[in-house]
């Protein structure tokens, strides 16, 4: 998925397929759904689906996951949330060669379709593959290479597939994203940061078939009416390419404890660094440098998240509560942190105020994350970043010579008799 044929070998196969005739008068002998396993490239981590149609003299793969990422233009399109994908056609031989070169598994599920259904699917795909019809606006979760294959099959079955796949989904959009991105920690963290509360809503079984391996599971479990009885939709399953890599996780990993321990350890070190920096200039320089670096990085991330929410079509990143953990204002720490390293009191005061805001917002994010069903499952990011912000704030307070926690004002002392006015003392004597 996510542009599985955007990689060089498969893209070349898709380009060669443009010269293959796109319509045939005879229905194909067999129709199969191809499920491609995860690859190494971030765009390939989620797998891929395509449709295989076989005639006597040819076997063609119809692939809805073809795209072109053209330099700066591609970056602009990504930042704006504009993705133009298209349906390409390739030979089975070229497709298998491409995926074998990428060390990716390919499994074919042959469908029990009638001659009329196979012919209708071939005609629909041929029409869809015409240059004027092949482009579509890609969406991560609602309109991708898997949902297009799912919908094409459902259409020729007259809606039977949708009726057979009912009930609640196994996971939310975020949870599926996390389980598939889990092997690459940086990708896991980046996607968990970028996704907002709209991806945490409960899904139906039909909705979660944006994931290639979920379509494979659903097809294997589906039965349809044939000759007055129920028969499996998948008549045969065959592995065409075997990859030397572990399969995708079946469930998202539980990473809150690990992220929390990492955040607490890092935040504790930062707090101690600030406390020790008051008497040791080299440690003050280290604390100021870390403040500047973390402020720049996390503040920049916050600016990107805010941009995605306000100015792009990335609906999955809208209303993102991770902005409480990556406040855009933190970029100012890049300047004030340098001043702290240089021993400037005014910079320290400004850093302390900015860190107080960041730490307060981070603690609010933790509180919201702990409220069941509040709206966004960002527990992992909150567990990682909140202790870091609190550690930075504590270090800045200690570096300023302030106590770790503000002291409560002492209650007013009752004046002694010698300190009382003469009139009050006279009253007491009487």
GIWORA-V764969 format. One record per residue. N is the residue number from 1. RES is the residue in three letters. PHI is phi in radians with two decimals (999 if undefined). BURIAL is # if it has 24 or more other C-alpha atoms within 12 Angstrom, else .. D_CENTER is the distance of its C-alpha to the mean C-alpha in Angstrom with 1 decimal. Layout:
BEGIN
n	res	phi	burial	d_center
N	RES	PHI	BURIAL	D_CENTER
N	RES	PHI	BURIAL	D_CENTER
END
This chain:
BEGIN
n	res	phi	burial	d_center
1	UNK	999	#	13.6
2	UNK	0.83	#	11.9
3	UNK	1.47	#	15.4
4	UNK	-1.08	#	16.8
5	UNK	-1.70	#	20.2
6	UNK	-1.41	#	19.3
7	UNK	-1.49	#	20.6
8	UNK	-0.95	.	24.2
9	UNK	-1.08	.	26.2
10	UNK	-1.24	#	24.6
11	UNK	-1.11	#	24.7
12	UNK	-1.10	#	28.3
13	UNK	-1.08	#	28.9
14	UNK	-1.11	#	27.5
15	UNK	-1.14	#	29.7
16	UNK	-1.12	.	32.7
17	UNK	-1.18	#	32.1
18	UNK	-1.08	#	32.9
19	UNK	-1.59	.	36.5
20	UNK	-1.52	.	36.6
21	UNK	-0.97	.	38.3
22	UNK	-1.78	#	35.9
23	UNK	-2.51	#	38.3
24	UNK	-2.44	#	40.7
25	UNK	-1.33	.	43.5
26	UNK	-1.77	.	43.2
27	UNK	-1.08	#	40.3
28	UNK	-1.16	#	38.4
29	UNK	-1.26	#	39.7
30	UNK	-2.43	#	36.3
31	UNK	-2.25	#	32.7
32	UNK	-2.41	#	29.8
33	UNK	-1.69	#	26.0
34	UNK	-1.66	#	24.5
35	UNK	-2.05	#	21.4
36	UNK	-1.72	#	20.2
37	UNK	-1.30	#	18.5
38	UNK	-1.10	#	15.7
39	UNK	-2.09	#	16.8
40	UNK	-1.44	#	16.5
41	UNK	-1.16	#	15.0
42	UNK	-0.92	#	11.2
43	UNK	-1.21	#	11.9
44	UNK	-1.84	#	13.7
45	UNK	-1.14	#	11.6
46	UNK	-1.69	#	11.1
47	UNK	1.51	#	14.8
48	UNK	-2.83	#	16.9
49	UNK	-2.25	#	19.8
50	UNK	-2.65	#	23.0
51	UNK	-1.91	#	26.5
52	UNK	-1.91	#	29.6
53	UNK	-2.05	#	33.0
54	UNK	-2.06	#	36.1
55	UNK	-1.84	.	39.6
56	UNK	-1.10	.	42.6
57	UNK	-1.95	.	42.4
58	UNK	-2.79	.	38.7
59	UNK	-2.35	#	35.2
60	UNK	-2.01	#	32.5
61	UNK	-1.92	#	28.7
62	UNK	-1.74	#	27.1
63	UNK	-2.13	#	23.6
64	UNK	-1.55	#	21.3
65	UNK	-1.84	#	18.7
66	UNK	-1.57	#	20.8
67	UNK	-2.66	#	19.9
68	UNK	-2.24	#	21.2
69	UNK	-1.88	#	19.6
70	UNK	-1.72	.	22.7
71	UNK	0.86	.	22.7
72	UNK	-1.11	.	22.7
73	UNK	-1.10	.	22.7
74	UNK	-1.12	.	19.4
75	UNK	-1.12	.	17.9
76	UNK	-1.07	.	19.4
77	UNK	-1.11	.	18.1
78	UNK	-1.12	#	14.5
79	UNK	-1.09	.	14.9
80	UNK	-1.53	.	16.7
81	UNK	1.40	#	14.3
82	UNK	-1.83	#	17.1
83	UNK	-2.25	#	16.6
84	UNK	-1.81	#	19.9
85	UNK	-1.86	#	19.8
86	UNK	-2.59	#	23.0
87	UNK	-1.53	#	24.8
88	UNK	-2.00	#	26.6
89	UNK	-2.21	#	29.2
90	UNK	-2.40	#	30.0
91	UNK	-1.36	#	32.5
92	UNK	-1.10	#	31.5
93	UNK	-1.05	#	33.1
94	UNK	-1.15	#	31.1
95	UNK	-1.14	#	27.8
96	UNK	-1.11	#	28.6
97	UNK	-1.07	#	29.8
98	UNK	-1.10	#	26.5
99	UNK	-1.32	#	24.4
100	UNK	-1.12	#	26.9
101	UNK	-1.14	.	26.8
102	UNK	-1.62	#	23.1
103	UNK	1.00	#	23.8
104	UNK	-2.18	#	21.8
105	UNK	-1.19	#	23.2
106	UNK	-2.25	#	24.5
107	UNK	-2.06	#	25.7
108	UNK	-1.90	#	27.9
109	UNK	-1.94	#	28.6
110	UNK	-1.31	#	31.8
111	UNK	-1.70	#	32.1
112	UNK	-1.48	#	35.4
113	UNK	-1.87	#	36.0
114	UNK	-1.29	.	39.5
115	UNK	-1.03	.	41.0
116	UNK	-1.14	.	40.6
117	UNK	-1.17	#	36.8
118	UNK	-1.13	#	36.3
119	UNK	-1.16	#	38.3
120	UNK	-1.10	#	36.5
121	UNK	-1.15	#	33.1
122	UNK	-1.09	#	34.6
123	UNK	-1.16	#	36.0
124	UNK	-1.12	#	32.8
125	UNK	-1.20	#	30.8
126	UNK	-1.07	#	33.7
127	UNK	-1.19	.	33.7
128	UNK	-1.13	#	30.0
129	UNK	-1.44	#	30.2
130	UNK	-1.08	.	32.9
131	UNK	-0.91	.	32.0
132	UNK	-1.40	.	32.2
133	UNK	-2.03	.	30.0
134	UNK	-1.39	#	27.3
135	UNK	-1.48	#	24.7
136	UNK	-2.65	#	22.1
137	UNK	-1.53	#	19.3
138	UNK	-1.26	#	16.0
139	UNK	-2.33	#	13.3
140	UNK	-0.89	#	10.0
141	UNK	-1.91	#	11.1
142	UNK	-1.96	#	14.7
143	UNK	-2.64	#	16.4
144	UNK	-2.44	#	15.5
145	UNK	-1.10	#	17.6
146	UNK	-1.44	#	17.5
147	UNK	-1.13	#	18.3
148	UNK	-1.20	#	21.0
149	UNK	-1.15	#	22.6
150	UNK	-0.95	#	22.5
151	UNK	-1.21	#	24.1
152	UNK	-1.13	#	26.7
153	UNK	-1.19	#	27.9
154	UNK	-1.07	#	28.0
155	UNK	-1.14	.	30.1
156	UNK	-1.24	#	32.7
157	UNK	-1.55	#	32.9
158	UNK	1.18	.	33.7
159	UNK	1.57	.	30.8
160	UNK	-1.11	#	31.6
161	UNK	-1.16	#	28.1
162	UNK	-1.11	#	26.6
163	UNK	-1.21	.	29.4
164	UNK	-1.41	#	29.0
165	UNK	-1.81	#	25.2
166	UNK	-2.18	.	25.4
167	UNK	1.73	.	24.4
168	UNK	-1.27	.	21.3
169	UNK	-1.35	.	18.1
170	UNK	-1.25	#	17.3
171	UNK	-2.43	#	13.8
172	UNK	-1.33	#	11.6
173	UNK	-1.02	#	8.8
174	UNK	-1.11	#	6.4
175	UNK	-1.12	#	9.0
176	UNK	-1.12	#	9.1
177	UNK	-1.05	#	5.6
178	UNK	-1.17	#	6.7
179	UNK	-1.18	#	10.1
180	UNK	-1.46	#	9.6
181	UNK	-1.55	#	7.8
182	UNK	-0.95	#	10.3
183	UNK	-1.08	#	13.1
184	UNK	-1.85	#	11.8
185	UNK	-1.03	.	11.6
186	UNK	-1.11	.	10.8
187	UNK	-1.23	#	7.7
188	UNK	-1.01	#	6.7
189	UNK	-1.15	#	7.8
190	UNK	-1.07	#	6.5
191	UNK	-1.24	#	2.7
192	UNK	-1.12	#	4.7
193	UNK	-1.17	#	7.0
194	UNK	-1.36	#	5.9
195	UNK	-1.43	#	5.4
196	UNK	-1.75	#	9.0
197	UNK	-1.18	#	11.6
198	UNK	-1.15	#	11.9
199	UNK	-1.55	#	9.1
200	UNK	-1.80	#	11.3
201	UNK	-1.26	#	14.4
202	UNK	-1.04	#	16.3
203	UNK	-1.95	#	16.2
204	UNK	-1.53	.	19.2
205	UNK	-1.04	#	19.7
206	UNK	-1.17	#	20.0
207	UNK	-1.08	#	16.7
208	UNK	-1.38	#	14.7
209	UNK	-1.51	#	16.5
210	UNK	-1.73	#	13.9
211	UNK	-1.72	#	13.3
212	UNK	-0.98	#	16.2
213	UNK	-1.27	#	17.4
214	UNK	-1.27	#	17.4
215	UNK	-1.12	#	19.7
216	UNK	-1.05	#	21.8
217	UNK	-1.09	#	22.2
218	UNK	-1.12	#	23.1
219	UNK	-1.10	#	25.6
220	UNK	-1.12	#	27.3
221	UNK	-1.69	.	27.9
222	UNK	-1.54	#	29.1
223	UNK	-2.08	#	32.9
224	UNK	-2.33	#	34.7
225	UNK	-1.32	.	38.3
226	UNK	-2.51	.	40.6
227	UNK	0.98	.	44.4
228	UNK	1.40	.	44.6
229	UNK	-2.42	.	42.3
230	UNK	-1.74	.	38.6
231	UNK	-2.30	.	37.4
232	UNK	-1.06	#	34.0
233	UNK	-1.18	#	32.2
234	UNK	-1.60	#	31.4
235	UNK	-1.56	.	34.8
236	UNK	-2.77	.	33.8
237	UNK	-2.13	#	30.9
238	UNK	-2.43	.	31.2
239	UNK	-1.55	.	29.2
240	UNK	-1.60	#	29.9
241	UNK	-2.40	#	28.0
242	UNK	-1.90	#	27.3
243	UNK	-1.71	.	24.9
244	UNK	-1.67	.	25.5
245	UNK	-2.73	.	22.2
246	UNK	-1.18	.	21.0
247	UNK	-1.23	.	19.3
248	UNK	-1.14	#	15.8
249	UNK	-1.09	.	15.5
250	UNK	-1.45	.	16.8
251	UNK	-2.53	.	14.9
252	UNK	-1.15	#	12.1
253	UNK	-1.26	.	13.9
254	UNK	-1.56	.	15.6
255	UNK	-2.01	#	14.8
256	UNK	-1.06	#	16.1
257	UNK	-1.03	.	19.6
258	UNK	-1.11	.	18.8
259	UNK	-1.15	#	16.6
260	UNK	-1.13	#	19.5
261	UNK	-1.11	.	22.2
262	UNK	-1.10	.	20.6
263	UNK	-1.10	#	20.4
264	UNK	-1.13	#	23.9
265	UNK	-1.14	.	25.4
266	UNK	-1.17	#	24.2
267	UNK	-1.11	#	25.1
268	UNK	-1.10	#	28.5
269	UNK	-1.10	#	29.3
270	UNK	-1.12	#	28.6
271	UNK	-1.09	#	30.9
272	UNK	-1.17	#	33.6
273	UNK	-1.10	#	33.4
274	UNK	-1.15	#	34.1
275	UNK	-1.11	#	36.9
276	UNK	-1.30	#	38.5
277	UNK	-1.20	#	38.2
278	UNK	-1.13	#	40.9
279	UNK	-1.91	.	43.6
280	UNK	-2.25	.	42.0
281	UNK	-0.94	.	41.1
282	UNK	-1.05	.	39.1
283	UNK	-1.27	#	36.7
284	UNK	-1.10	#	36.6
285	UNK	-1.09	#	35.6
286	UNK	-1.11	#	32.8
287	UNK	-1.12	#	31.6
288	UNK	-1.09	#	31.8
289	UNK	-1.16	#	30.0
290	UNK	-1.14	#	27.1
291	UNK	-1.07	#	27.0
292	UNK	-1.12	#	26.9
293	UNK	-1.16	#	24.2
294	UNK	-1.15	#	21.8
295	UNK	-1.08	#	22.6
296	UNK	-1.13	#	22.1
297	UNK	-1.18	#	18.7
298	UNK	-1.22	#	17.2
299	UNK	-1.14	#	19.1
300	UNK	-1.12	#	17.8
301	UNK	-1.02	#	14.2
302	UNK	-1.08	#	15.4
303	UNK	-1.09	#	17.2
304	UNK	-1.15	#	14.3
305	UNK	-1.08	#	12.4
306	UNK	-1.15	#	15.8
307	UNK	-1.09	#	16.3
308	UNK	-1.03	#	13.3
309	UNK	-1.24	#	14.5
310	UNK	-1.54	.	18.2
311	UNK	-2.21	.	18.6
312	UNK	-2.28	.	16.1
313	UNK	-1.61	.	15.3
314	UNK	-1.29	#	11.5
315	UNK	-1.03	#	12.2
316	UNK	-1.18	#	8.7
317	UNK	-1.78	#	8.9
318	UNK	-1.29	#	12.5
319	UNK	1.00	#	14.4
320	UNK	-1.37	#	12.0
321	UNK	-1.29	#	14.1
322	UNK	-1.17	#	12.5
323	UNK	-1.10	#	15.2
324	UNK	-1.18	#	17.7
325	UNK	-1.73	#	16.5
326	UNK	-2.35	#	16.2
327	UNK	-1.00	#	19.2
328	UNK	-0.99	#	20.1
329	UNK	-1.10	#	23.6
330	UNK	-1.16	#	22.9
331	UNK	-1.09	#	23.5
332	UNK	-1.11	#	27.2
333	UNK	-1.17	#	27.2
334	UNK	-1.07	#	27.2
335	UNK	-1.52	#	30.8
336	UNK	-1.19	#	32.0
337	UNK	-1.12	#	30.7
338	UNK	-1.12	#	32.9
339	UNK	-1.08	#	35.8
340	UNK	-1.08	#	35.3
341	UNK	-1.06	#	35.6
342	UNK	-1.50	#	38.8
343	UNK	1.44	#	40.2
344	UNK	-1.58	.	40.3
345	UNK	-1.03	.	40.8
346	UNK	-1.12	.	39.5
347	UNK	-1.13	#	36.2
348	UNK	-1.11	#	35.9
349	UNK	-1.10	#	36.6
350	UNK	-1.15	#	34.0
351	UNK	-1.08	#	31.4
352	UNK	-1.07	#	32.3
353	UNK	-1.17	#	31.9
354	UNK	-1.11	#	28.5
355	UNK	-1.22	#	27.4
356	UNK	-1.10	#	28.9
357	UNK	-1.12	#	26.8
358	UNK	-1.12	#	23.5
359	UNK	-1.14	#	24.6
360	UNK	-1.09	#	25.6
361	UNK	-1.14	#	22.3
362	UNK	-1.13	#	20.4
363	UNK	-1.15	#	22.8
364	UNK	-1.11	#	22.3
365	UNK	-1.08	#	18.5
366	UNK	-1.09	#	19.6
367	UNK	-1.04	.	22.1
368	UNK	-1.15	#	19.8
369	UNK	-1.16	#	17.3
370	UNK	-1.48	.	20.4
371	UNK	-1.44	.	21.5
372	UNK	-1.02	.	20.8
373	UNK	1.18	.	19.2
374	UNK	-1.12	.	19.1
375	UNK	2.61	.	16.0
376	UNK	-2.39	#	12.9
377	UNK	-1.60	#	11.8
378	UNK	-2.03	#	11.3
379	UNK	-1.04	#	14.1
380	UNK	-1.14	#	12.7
381	UNK	-1.16	#	12.2
382	UNK	-1.11	#	15.4
383	UNK	-1.13	#	17.2
384	UNK	-1.43	#	16.5
385	UNK	-1.58	#	17.3
386	UNK	-1.03	#	19.9
387	UNK	-1.09	#	22.5
388	UNK	-1.18	#	22.1
389	UNK	-1.12	#	23.0
390	UNK	-1.13	#	25.8
391	UNK	-1.11	#	27.1
392	UNK	-1.11	#	27.3
393	UNK	-1.15	#	29.1
394	UNK	-1.09	#	31.5
395	UNK	-1.10	#	32.3
396	UNK	-1.16	#	33.1
397	UNK	-1.11	#	35.4
398	UNK	-1.16	#	37.2
399	UNK	-1.15	#	37.6
400	UNK	-1.42	#	39.2
401	UNK	1.44	.	41.6
402	UNK	-1.63	.	40.3
403	UNK	-1.16	.	39.9
404	UNK	-1.03	.	36.5
405	UNK	-2.12	.	36.8
406	UNK	-1.00	.	38.9
407	UNK	-1.37	.	42.3
408	UNK	-1.28	.	43.7
409	UNK	-1.12	.	46.8
410	UNK	-1.19	.	49.9
411	UNK	-1.14	.	52.0
412	UNK	-1.06	.	55.2
413	UNK	-1.34	.	58.1
414	UNK	-1.29	.	61.2
415	UNK	-1.12	.	64.0
416	UNK	-1.27	.	67.0
417	UNK	-1.09	.	70.5
418	UNK	-1.29	.	71.6
419	UNK	-1.60	.	68.6
420	UNK	-1.37	.	69.3
421	UNK	-1.07	.	71.4
422	UNK	-1.04	.	75.2
423	UNK	-1.09	.	75.1
424	UNK	-1.21	.	72.6
425	UNK	-1.13	.	74.5
426	UNK	-1.13	.	77.7
427	UNK	-1.09	.	76.1
428	UNK	-1.08	.	75.0
429	UNK	-1.17	.	78.6
430	UNK	-1.23	.	80.1
END
